[in-house]
Amino acid sequence: MHLFAISDLHLSLQADKPMDVFGPLWENYHERIKENWEEVVTEDDTVIIGGDFSWALKLEEVKKDACFIHELPGKKVLFKGNHDYWWNSYKKVKETLPESFFVVQNNYYPFNDKIAICGTRGWQTPCEERDHDKKVYNREINRLKLSLDAAIKDGYQDFIVTLHYPPFARDNDKTSFTEVLKEYGVKVCIYGHLHGEDHKNAFIGEKEGIVYYFVSSDYLGFKPIPIKV
């Protein structure tokens, strides 16, 4: 049983949102996702999907994208991204998605007897010109803690955290998110959100005892990346 991750699939099988307008890198990306996924993932594996799953605007419009991923191998652990406008209440999302999906929102996914997969969407770091972001940012910090606390309550001590937004501030400086990761002893953090030229701003590797994976699909060539556990 192996663990993989990928984010920012931006599926649009039902929504009218072709991604090739963002450049040739996105041409035929649905087909490339399917081909690459089936090349590396087996039915016994788990794939973390770190947000921006679908361009659907309503919950009923996400079904075609969800069925597309459901038919691919493995269990899917889904997190919310900033463009997942279709995402309704946890209960409705859980009821709508196929059985191969596990939805993380204030809870966690038990990867095995030792490791819990926790996380939340995250948010951009507030600053003077974006003071209105503080409320959302603090709410996301609280949701991350709720996810980790839920796992701790059930006896877990080893955590993999998935965020959609990068956990860092500008120049990859520490933030409240990185401080929570340190406080809870998180060893692995997965994130996405950045595209195109912003790939160069992504930090990949170890920092203060935490290994960071950057998994935006266009950066990975639309191929899920293995996560060392």
C-alpha positions in Angstrom: 0.0 0.0 0.0 1.6 3.2 -1.2 0.7 6.9 -0.8 0.7 9.4 -3.6 -0.3 13.1 -3.9 -1.4 15.6 -6.6 -3.3 18.8 -6.5 -4.9 21.4 -8.7 -6.4 18.9 -11.2 -8.8 21.7 -12.3 -11.1 19.1 -14.0 -13.7 20.5 -16.4 -15.4 17.6 -18.0 -18.8 19.2 -17.3 -17.9 22.8 -16.7 -17.0 25.0 -19.7 -13.5 25.9 -18.4 -10.8 24.7 -20.9 -7.4 24.9 -19.2 -5.4 25.1 -22.4 -6.0 28.8 -22.4 -3.3 28.8 -19.8 -0.7 27.5 -22.2 0.3 24.3 -24.1 1.3 22.6 -20.8 -2.4 22.0 -20.2 -3.3 20.5 -23.5 -5.1 17.1 -23.3 -4.5 17.2 -19.5 -7.5 15.0 -18.7 -6.1 12.2 -20.9 -2.6 12.7 -19.4 -4.0 12.6 -15.8 -5.7 9.2 -16.6 -2.7 7.7 -18.4 -0.1 8.8 -15.7 -2.4 7.9 -12.8 -2.9 4.3 -14.1 0.8 4.0 -14.7 1.8 4.4 -11.1 -1.3 3.9 -8.8 -2.8 0.5 -8.0 -6.1 -0.4 -6.3 -4.3 -0.8 -3.0 -2.8 2.7 -3.0 -4.1 6.0 -1.7 -3.9 9.3 -3.5 -4.2 12.7 -1.8 -5.9 15.3 -3.9 -4.9 18.7 -2.5 -7.7 21.0 -3.6 -8.9 22.7 -6.8 -10.3 19.4 -7.9 -13.0 20.7 -10.3 -14.1 23.9 -12.0 -17.8 23.0 -11.3 -19.8 25.8 -9.7 -22.5 23.6 -8.2 -22.4 20.3 -6.4 -24.4 18.5 -9.0 -22.0 19.7 -11.7 -19.0 17.9 -10.1 -20.3 14.4 -10.6 -18.8 13.9 -14.1 -15.3 14.9 -12.8 -15.7 12.8 -9.7 -16.7 9.7 -11.7 -13.7 10.3 -13.9 -11.3 10.1 -10.9 -13.4 7.4 -9.2 -12.8 5.0 -12.1 -9.0 5.4 -11.6 -7.2 3.1 -9.2 -6.9 3.7 -5.5 -8.6 5.5 -2.6 -8.8 9.3 -3.0 -8.4 11.6 0.0 -9.9 15.0 -1.1 -9.2 18.4 0.3 -10.8 21.7 -0.6 -9.1 24.4 -2.7 -9.9 28.0 -3.3 -11.5 27.3 -6.7 -13.7 24.4 -5.5 -16.8 26.6 -5.7 -19.0 23.5 -5.9 -18.0 22.4 -2.4 -21.1 22.6 -0.2 -21.5 21.3 3.4 -19.3 18.3 4.4 -22.4 16.1 4.6 -23.6 17.0 1.1 -20.2 16.6 -0.4 -19.6 13.3 1.2 -23.0 12.0 0.0 -22.4 13.2 -3.5 -19.0 11.9 -4.2 -18.4 8.2 -5.1 -17.3 5.7 -2.4 -13.6 5.8 -3.4 -13.5 9.4 -2.1 -12.7 10.3 1.5 -13.5 14.0 2.3 -11.3 15.8 4.9 -12.9 18.7 6.6 -12.2 19.1 10.3 -11.5 15.4 10.4 -8.7 13.1 9.2 -8.0 10.0 7.1 -6.5 7.0 8.8 -3.9 5.9 6.3 -2.8 3.0 8.4 -2.6 2.1 12.1 0.2 4.7 12.7 -0.3 7.6 10.3 -3.2 10.1 10.0 -3.7 12.3 7.0 -4.9 15.7 8.3 -5.2 19.2 6.8 -7.4 22.0 5.5 -7.5 24.5 2.6 -5.2 27.1 4.2 -5.2 30.7 3.0 -2.8 33.5 1.9 -0.9 35.2 4.7 -2.5 38.4 5.8 -0.6 41.7 5.4 -1.5 45.4 5.6 -2.9 45.5 2.0 -4.9 42.3 2.6 -6.1 42.9 6.2 -9.5 41.4 5.3 -7.8 38.0 5.0 -7.2 37.7 8.7 -10.6 36.2 9.5 -10.3 33.5 6.9 -6.7 32.8 7.7 -7.4 32.3 11.4 -10.4 30.1 10.6 -8.2 27.9 8.5 -5.6 27.7 11.3 -8.4 26.5 13.6 -9.6 23.9 11.1 -6.1 22.5 10.8 -5.9 22.2 14.6 -9.3 20.5 14.6 -8.1 18.0 12.1 -5.0 17.2 14.0 -6.8 17.1 17.4 -9.3 14.6 16.0 -6.5 12.3 15.0 -4.8 12.7 18.4 -8.0 11.9 20.2 -8.1 8.6 18.4 -4.5 7.8 19.4 -2.5 8.9 16.4 1.0 10.5 16.8 2.3 10.6 13.3 0.7 13.1 10.8 0.9 14.0 7.2 -0.7 17.4 6.6 -2.2 18.6 3.3 -2.8 22.2 2.6 -4.0 23.7 -0.6 -2.2 27.0 -0.1 1.5 27.1 0.6 2.1 27.2 4.3 4.9 29.8 3.9 4.8 33.6 3.7 6.8 35.5 1.1 10.4 34.3 0.7 9.3 31.0 2.3 9.3 32.6 5.8 7.5 30.9 8.7 3.8 31.5 9.4 1.2 30.5 11.8 0.7 27.4 9.7 4.3 26.3 9.9 4.2 27.0 13.6 1.2 24.7 14.0 3.1 22.0 12.0 6.0 22.3 14.4 3.8 22.4 17.5 2.1 19.1 16.5 5.2 17.3 15.4 4.2 17.0 11.8 6.9 15.4 9.7 5.4 15.8 6.2 3.4 18.7 4.6 1.9 18.6 1.1 0.7 21.7 -0.7 -0.1 23.1 -4.2 -1.9 26.2 -5.5 1.0 27.7 -7.4 1.1 27.6 -11.2 3.2 28.6 -14.1 5.9 31.1 -13.2 5.0 30.8 -9.6 6.4 27.3 -9.5 9.8 28.9 -8.8 8.5 30.2 -5.5 7.6 26.8 -4.2 9.8 25.3 -1.4 10.5 21.6 -1.8 12.6 19.7 0.8 13.2 19.7 4.5 12.9 22.8 6.7 13.1 22.6 10.5 12.4 18.9 10.5 9.4 19.0 8.2 9.6 17.6 4.7 7.6 19.7 2.2 6.1 18.4 -1.1 4.9 20.7 -3.8 2.3 18.8 -5.9 0.5 21.1 -8.3 -0.5 18.9 -11.2 1.1 21.1 -13.9 4.4 21.1 -12.0 4.3 17.3 -11.7 3.4 16.8 -15.4 0.0 15.6 -14.3 1.5 12.5 -12.6 0.8 11.7 -8.9 4.0 11.8 -6.9 4.9 9.1 -4.3 5.1 10.3 -0.7 7.6 8.7 1.6 5.9 7.4 4.8 
